[in-house]
């Protein structure tokens, strides 16, 4: 099977490596939603609060980044037609990164504990450095470069930038040394992580996966090429000016470039969807479509932040965070997991048995009815949570988070069924 119609090939690494990262991410997703439910009274006001920071990092590191690591170990070899440099490094990285995530999330949750912030930050930086070495060493051997490779290479640069910024912020929490506001650097850390790392990976991979899943043909990627250029220029600019106070004009300029780049990406994806042969959206693509709609909303909201002081609006940054982390990133990941995981499990367990014995169909590897329930529960929980945060209604927020938690349980059970198939 080739890169045009498959997420697996002869270049794929051993499935146990990828599965390890996926399973850890699924566990983190359930823990994330449980933490939201248990701490609903603390989700209010300014975003720089211990419980909120703990939840943010289990979402960004334990769930999203863990999934990205696993997905890149699988997709980089397939898309770029090259073997992964080292499965041993991928194994070592997993344990170092897992330890770093657990310690950092614990430290934020128990802010007054004696554990330093620096230790987990060092572990996370070490793991991300190992990952970068592994992927870059793999990419060096690529003979045919493509646009997805450009996006993924950019994402690695911004991941390392995010990691170093996180390390410096962690050291500053233990021993203050940053002269400019800690919150200004925290904002830079978040922008680089959300746009440069998470969104850049999503964009690059989606140019391969969405056409494959929708059977889209006869489109050009001109907008995608401009998008990666504008977003990278914008991120470079933001990372430069944020080290200085009072840079309103430049912040608006570079922020606008990022916004235009995101819009070009969304238009490009709309074109790809519009060229699809498979008109009916299955459950995985339903999640994906909703996630992209929410990404449009968050992009517009983020653009508006360039022109007014959003910190004066109660809970607006929390609304933005929930929209991005749960509405966009989590919804997209869940949708793609329903597409990728069944195929990978089937490919590694049953592809060699086709024609020899009876093998399961992909659609039989998970309960699609439960997946539909999860889809509507996740949307309902998200909408209720946003309304509750906007109008400061704690009981309604508990209801919204509880619904999201139930949806995560359904997801984990479906994933468990797939892995056990």
ZAVEX-487407 format. One record per residue (C-alpha): residue number from 1; x, y, z; residue in three letters. Coordinates in steps of 0.02 Angstrom, whole numbers, padded with zeros to 5 digits. Example, Ala and Ser with C-alpha at 12.3 -4.5 7.8 and 13.67 -1.06 7.14 Angstrom:
// ZAVEX-487407
   n   east  north     up res
   1  00615 -00225  00390 ALA
   2  00684 -00053  00357 SER
***
This chain:
// ZAVEX-487407
   n   east  north     up res
   1  00000  00000  00000 UNK
   2  00066  00172 -00043 UNK
   3  00055  00346  00030 UNK
   4 -00090  00392 -00083 UNK
   5 -00216  00275 -00009 UNK
   6 -00148  00212  00156 UNK
   7 -00078  00265  00325 UNK
   8  00033  00111  00331 UNK
   9  00168  00041  00216 UNK
  10  00329 -00058  00217 UNK
  11  00411  00097  00292 UNK
  12  00299  00091  00448 UNK
  13  00385  00065  00616 UNK
  14  00332 -00080  00731 UNK
  15  00153 -00050  00784 UNK
  16  00196 -00074  00968 UNK
  17  00290  00092  00964 UNK
  18  00143  00190  00893 UNK
  19  00015  00098  00999 UNK
  20  00108  00142  01159 UNK
  21  00092  00328  01124 UNK
  22 -00090  00314  01070 UNK
  23 -00141  00216  01225 UNK
  24 -00053  00340  01341 UNK
  25 -00143  00482  01252 UNK
  26 -00313  00398  01269 UNK
  27 -00284  00377  01457 UNK
  28 -00232  00560  01468 UNK
  29 -00391  00612  01377 UNK
  30 -00499  00526  01507 UNK
  31 -00394  00599  01648 UNK
  32 -00408  00773  01569 UNK
  33 -00597  00767  01566 UNK
  34 -00603  00695  01742 UNK
  35 -00493  00838  01804 UNK
  36 -00608  00965  01720 UNK
  37 -00759  00887  01806 UNK
  38 -00677  00878  01979 UNK
  39 -00611  01056  01972 UNK
  40 -00759  01145  01892 UNK
  41 -00764  01270  02036 UNK
  42 -00585  01323  01997 UNK
  43 -00614  01353  01810 UNK
  44 -00650  01538  01818 UNK
  45 -00561  01705  01808 UNK
  46 -00380  01723  01750 UNK
  47 -00299  01577  01660 UNK
  48 -00139  01586  01766 UNK
  49 -00202  01473  01906 UNK
  50 -00126  01308  01965 UNK
  51 -00274  01194  01926 UNK
  52 -00303  01274  01756 UNK
  53 -00118  01259  01712 UNK
  54 -00118  01077  01767 UNK
  55 -00269  01038  01656 UNK
  56 -00195  01136  01510 UNK
  57 -00035  01034  01517 UNK
  58 -00120  00864  01530 UNK
  59 -00216  00918  01375 UNK
  60 -00070  00989  01275 UNK
  61  00065  00866  01329 UNK
  62 -00020  00708  01391 UNK
  63 -00154  00701  01258 UNK
  64 -00117  00810  01106 UNK
  65  00073  00799  01100 UNK
  66  00074  00613  01143 UNK
  67 -00045  00582  00997 UNK
  68  00062  00689  00882 UNK
  69  00218  00592  00928 UNK
  70  00134  00426  00890 UNK
  71  00056  00492  00730 UNK
  72  00220  00565  00666 UNK
  73  00313  00403  00701 UNK
  74  00182  00318  00592 UNK
  75  00153  00449  00458 UNK
  76  00324  00525  00427 UNK
  77  00396  00359  00364 UNK
  78  00240  00325  00259 UNK
  79  00215  00500  00186 UNK
  80  00399  00534  00154 UNK
  81  00440  00353  00107 UNK
  82  00583  00330  00229 UNK
  83  00617  00216  00377 UNK
  84  00610  00287  00553 UNK
  85  00789  00321  00608 UNK
  86  00776  00231  00776 UNK
  87  00637  00135  00863 UNK
  88  00750  00123  01017 UNK
  89  00752  00314  01033 UNK
  90  00562  00316  01013 UNK
  91  00548  00191  01157 UNK
  92  00667  00288  01270 UNK
  93  00579  00452  01228 UNK
  94  00410  00381  01279 UNK
  95  00463  00344  01459 UNK
  96  00558  00508  01483 UNK
  97  00414  00609  01412 UNK
  98  00282  00515  01515 UNK
  99  00380  00547  01675 UNK
 100  00396  00732  01631 UNK
 101  00209  00750  01597 UNK
 102  00158  00663  01758 UNK
 103  00277  00766  01865 UNK
 104  00231  00933  01784 UNK
 105  00043  00902  01795 UNK
 106  00064  00846  01977 UNK
 107  00168  01001  02018 UNK
 108  00041  01122  01945 UNK
 109 -00102  01031  02032 UNK
 110 -00006  01034  02198 UNK
 111  00073  01204  02172 UNK
 112  00145  01216  02347 UNK
 113  00233  01047  02345 UNK
 114  00422  01037  02363 UNK
 115  00445  00966  02187 UNK
 116  00529  01094  02075 UNK
 117  00458  01148  01907 UNK
 118  00630  01133  01829 UNK
 119  00646  00943  01844 UNK
 120  00493  00896  01740 UNK
 121  00536  01035  01616 UNK
 122  00710  00960  01591 UNK
 123  00634  00787  01563 UNK
 124  00511  00856  01436 UNK
 125  00647  00952  01344 UNK
 126  00756  00796  01339 UNK
 127  00613  00693  01267 UNK
 128  00573  00825  01136 UNK
 129  00756  00837  01088 UNK
 130  00764  00648  01065 UNK
 131  00606  00656  00959 UNK
 132  00678  00795  00852 UNK
 133  00841  00701  00823 UNK
 134  00744  00544  00776 UNK
 135  00629  00632  00652 UNK
 136  00762  00746  00577 UNK
 137  00880  00598  00554 UNK
 138  00737  00510  00463 UNK
 139  00696  00663  00356 UNK
 140  00877  00682  00300 UNK
 141  00858  00519  00203 UNK
 142  00704  00579  00108 UNK
 143  00724  00575 -00082 UNK
 144  00558  00656 -00130 UNK
 145  00513  00806 -00022 UNK
 146  00332  00867 -00015 UNK
 147  00226  01003  00064 UNK
 148  00177  00896  00213 UNK
 149  00362  00873  00250 UNK
 150  00383  01063  00253 UNK
 151  00242  01082  00379 UNK
 152  00310  00942  00489 UNK
 153  00488  01010  00483 UNK
 154  00420  01181  00534 UNK
 155  00322  01103  00676 UNK
 156  00478  01022  00748 UNK
 157  00567  01190  00753 UNK
 158  00420  01269  00844 UNK
 159  00403  01121  00961 UNK
 160  00584  01146  01017 UNK
 161  00552  01333  01034 UNK
 162  00399  01296  01141 UNK
 163  00498  01172  01247 UNK
 164  00641  01294  01281 UNK
 165  00516  01431  01325 UNK
 166  00430  01310  01444 UNK
 167  00596  01268  01526 UNK
 168  00638  01452  01552 UNK
 169  00464  01485  01624 UNK
 170  00484  01336  01741 UNK
 171  00653  01398  01802 UNK
 172  00575  01571  01827 UNK
 173  00439  01496  01938 UNK
 174  00573  01414  02047 UNK
 175  00697  01559  02041 UNK
 176  00628  01719  01962 UNK
 177  00747  01797  01836 UNK
 178  00639  01857  01690 UNK
 179  00635  02047  01686 UNK
 180  00480  02066  01577 UNK
 181  00312  02000  01641 UNK
 182  00306  01811  01664 UNK
 183  00130  01817  01589 UNK
 184  00196  01896  01428 UNK
 185  00315  01749  01404 UNK
 186  00176  01628  01452 UNK
 187  00071  01704  01311 UNK
 188  00217  01680  01190 UNK
 189  00236  01500  01250 UNK
 190  00052  01466  01218 UNK
 191  00047  01548  01044 UNK
 192  00201  01451  00987 UNK
 193  00132  01288  01056 UNK
 194 -00045  01307  00986 UNK
 195  00000  01377  00814 UNK
 196  00179  01324  00782 UNK
 197  00172  01149  00853 UNK
 198 -00007  01085  00862 UNK
 199 -00088  01178  00716 UNK
 200  00063  01158  00601 UNK
 201  00062  00969  00624 UNK
 202 -00126  00962  00600 UNK
 203 -00117  01064  00440 UNK
 204  00026  00964  00364 UNK
 205 -00050  00795  00403 UNK
 206 -00226  00847  00349 UNK
 207 -00166  00880  00171 UNK
 208 -00131  00693  00162 UNK
 209 -00265  00615  00271 UNK
 210 -00420  00715  00223 UNK
 211 -00402  00685  00034 UNK
 212 -00368  00501  00070 UNK
 213 -00523  00481  00181 UNK
 214 -00639  00584  00070 UNK
 215 -00569  00522 -00098 UNK
 216 -00537  00700 -00155 UNK
 217 -00449  00733 -00322 UNK
 218 -00409  00871 -00447 UNK
 219 -00361  01013 -00330 UNK
 220 -00203  01118 -00311 UNK
 221 -00112  01159 -00149 UNK
 222 -00065  01339 -00191 UNK
 223 -00154  01411 -00039 UNK
 224 -00071  01282  00073 UNK
 225  00100  01340  00013 UNK
 226  00060  01522  00054 UNK
 227 -00014  01471  00221 UNK
 228  00147  01389  00285 UNK
 229  00250  01540  00229 UNK
 230  00138  01670  00312 UNK
 231  00116  01573  00474 UNK
 232  00304  01544  00492 UNK
 233  00342  01728  00459 UNK
 234  00208  01779  00584 UNK
 235  00275  01659  00717 UNK
 236  00454  01719  00691 UNK
 237  00394  01897  00711 UNK
 238  00292  01862  00867 UNK
 239  00439  01769  00947 UNK
 240  00549  01920  00911 UNK
 241  00436  02061  00972 UNK
 242  00370  01974  01128 UNK
 243  00539  01998  01211 UNK
 244  00506  02185  01216 UNK
 245  00371  02291  01299 UNK
 246  00249  02401  01203 UNK
 247  00252  02321  01030 UNK
 248  00069  02343  00987 UNK
 249  00095  02384  00801 UNK
 250  00211  02237  00767 UNK
 251  00103  02120  00870 UNK
 252 -00046  02167  00759 UNK
 253  00058  02148  00601 UNK
 254  00129  01975  00638 UNK
 255 -00032  01916  00718 UNK
 256 -00124  01965  00560 UNK
 257 -00003  01863  00454 UNK
 258 -00039  01709  00561 UNK
 259 -00226  01741  00545 UNK
 260 -00216  01757  00355 UNK
 261 -00114  01597  00347 UNK
 262 -00244  01505  00450 UNK
 263 -00384  01569  00337 UNK
 264 -00290  01511  00182 UNK
 265 -00273  01338  00262 UNK
 266 -00458  01331  00301 UNK
 267 -00504  01385  00123 UNK
 268 -00385  01252  00056 UNK
 269 -00468  01117  00162 UNK
 270 -00640  01178  00104 UNK
 271 -00582  01158 -00076 UNK
 272 -00521  00982 -00039 UNK
 273 -00686  00937  00045 UNK
 274 -00781  01011 -00102 UNK
 275 -00684  00899 -00223 UNK
 276 -00726  00740 -00129 UNK
 277 -00803  00589 -00213 UNK
 278 -00863  00513 -00050 UNK
 279 -01003  00637 -00011 UNK
 280 -01069  00555  00146 UNK
 281 -00966  00592  00301 UNK
 282 -00932  00444  00416 UNK
 283 -00913  00469  00603 UNK
 284 -00727  00508  00593 UNK
 285 -00755  00643  00463 UNK
 286 -00902  00715  00560 UNK
 287 -00785  00747  00707 UNK
 288 -00657  00821  00586 UNK
 289 -00782  00937  00501 UNK
 290 -00844  01007  00668 UNK
 291 -00665  01029  00728 UNK
 292 -00622  01132  00575 UNK
 293 -00776  01241  00599 UNK
 294 -00721  01273  00778 UNK
 295 -00544  01311  00718 UNK
 296 -00621  01448  00609 UNK
 297 -00708  01520  00763 UNK
 298 -00549  01516  00868 UNK
 299 -00448  01597  00727 UNK
 300 -00574  01740  00716 UNK
 301 -00576  01757  00905 UNK
 302 -00386  01758  00912 UNK
 303 -00381  01891  00775 UNK
 304 -00501  01999  00875 UNK
 305 -00381  01990  01024 UNK
 306 -00260  02097  00924 UNK
 307 -00378  02246  00934 UNK
 308 -00456  02246  01107 UNK
 309 -00406  02204  01286 UNK
 310 -00485  02032  01305 UNK
 311 -00424  02013  01485 UNK
 312 -00562  02134  01537 UNK
 313 -00694  02009  01479 UNK
 314 -00724  01881  01616 UNK
 315 -00677  01702  01568 UNK
 316 -00647  01745  01384 UNK
 317 -00472  01669  01383 UNK
 318 -00544  01512  01464 UNK
 319 -00680  01504  01331 UNK
 320 -00544  01519  01199 UNK
 321 -00441  01383  01282 UNK
 322 -00588  01262  01293 UNK
 323 -00635  01297  01112 UNK
 324 -00458  01265  01050 UNK
 325 -00409  01117  01161 UNK
 326 -00577  01026  01169 UNK
 327 -00676  01094  01022 UNK
 328 -00537  01094  00893 UNK
 329 -00388  00987  00944 UNK
 330 -00480  00851  01042 UNK
 331 -00625  00840  00920 UNK
 332 -00504  00826  00774 UNK
 333 -00395  00695  00859 UNK
 334 -00544  00590  00909 UNK
 335 -00610  00594  00731 UNK
 336 -00442  00546  00655 UNK
 337 -00417  00409  00785 UNK
 338 -00580  00329  00727 UNK
 339 -00505  00328  00552 UNK
 340 -00323  00281  00585 UNK
 341 -00323  00161  00733 UNK
 342 -00443  00031  00660 UNK
 343 -00342  00026  00499 UNK
 344 -00173  00012  00588 UNK
 345 -00234 -00128  00701 UNK
 346 -00312 -00217  00553 UNK
 347 -00157 -00191  00445 UNK
 348 -00037 -00262  00574 UNK
 349 -00149 -00404  00635 UNK
 350 -00247 -00461  00483 UNK
 351 -00173 -00398  00318 UNK
 352 -00066 -00555  00301 UNK
 353 -00217 -00666  00333 UNK
 354 -00328 -00598  00193 UNK
 355 -00385 -00743  00083 UNK
 356 -00322 -00871  00209 UNK
 357 -00449 -00848  00348 UNK
 358 -00596 -00738  00391 UNK
 359 -00542 -00564  00446 UNK
 360 -00648 -00423  00522 UNK
 361 -00708 -00273  00423 UNK
 362 -00644 -00103  00479 UNK
 363 -00820 -00045  00523 UNK
 364 -00841 -00196  00639 UNK
 365 -00690 -00153  00745 UNK
 366 -00782 -00023  00851 UNK
 367 -00960  00019  00897 UNK
 368 -01013  00154  00775 UNK
 369 -01175  00187  00869 UNK
 370 -01076  00226  01026 UNK
 371 -00961  00337  00923 UNK
 372 -01114  00434  00862 UNK
 373 -01172  00454  01043 UNK
 374 -00999  00517  01088 UNK
 375 -01004  00642  00944 UNK
 376 -01166  00723  01003 UNK
 377 -01116  00713  01186 UNK
 378 -00950  00799  01150 UNK
 379 -01035  00939  01053 UNK
 380 -01169  00959  01188 UNK
 381 -01041  00960  01328 UNK
 382 -00936  01089  01237 UNK
 383 -01083  01206  01203 UNK
 384 -01148  01191  01382 UNK
 385 -00973  01224  01452 UNK
 386 -00948  01378  01342 UNK
 387 -01118  01449  01394 UNK
 388 -01081  01412  01577 UNK
 389 -00911  01498  01570 UNK
 390 -00982  01648  01477 UNK
 391 -01120  01675  01606 UNK
 392 -01023  01610  01759 UNK
 393 -01144  01469  01799 UNK
 394 -01050  01340  01903 UNK
 395 -01183  01204  01908 UNK
 396 -01207  01214  01720 UNK
 397 -01017  01204  01700 UNK
 398 -01017  01044  01804 UNK
 399 -01151  00972  01690 UNK
 400 -01053  01019  01534 UNK
 401 -00889  00946  01599 UNK
 402 -00979  00788  01659 UNK
 403 -01050  00761  01484 UNK
 404 -00876  00783  01410 UNK
 405 -00809  00655  01535 UNK
 406 -00943  00529  01485 UNK
 407 -00898  00556  01302 UNK
 408 -00714  00522  01342 UNK
 409 -00762  00358  01427 UNK
 410 -00859  00304  01272 UNK
 411 -00708  00349  01164 UNK
 412 -00588  00250  01274 UNK
 413 -00703  00097  01271 UNK
 414 -00714  00105  01082 UNK
 415 -00526  00120  01067 UNK
 416 -00505 -00025  01187 UNK
 417 -00619 -00130  01077 UNK
 418 -00513 -00088  00925 UNK
 419 -00348 -00133  01007 UNK
 420 -00422 -00298  01068 UNK
 421 -00494 -00344  00897 UNK
***
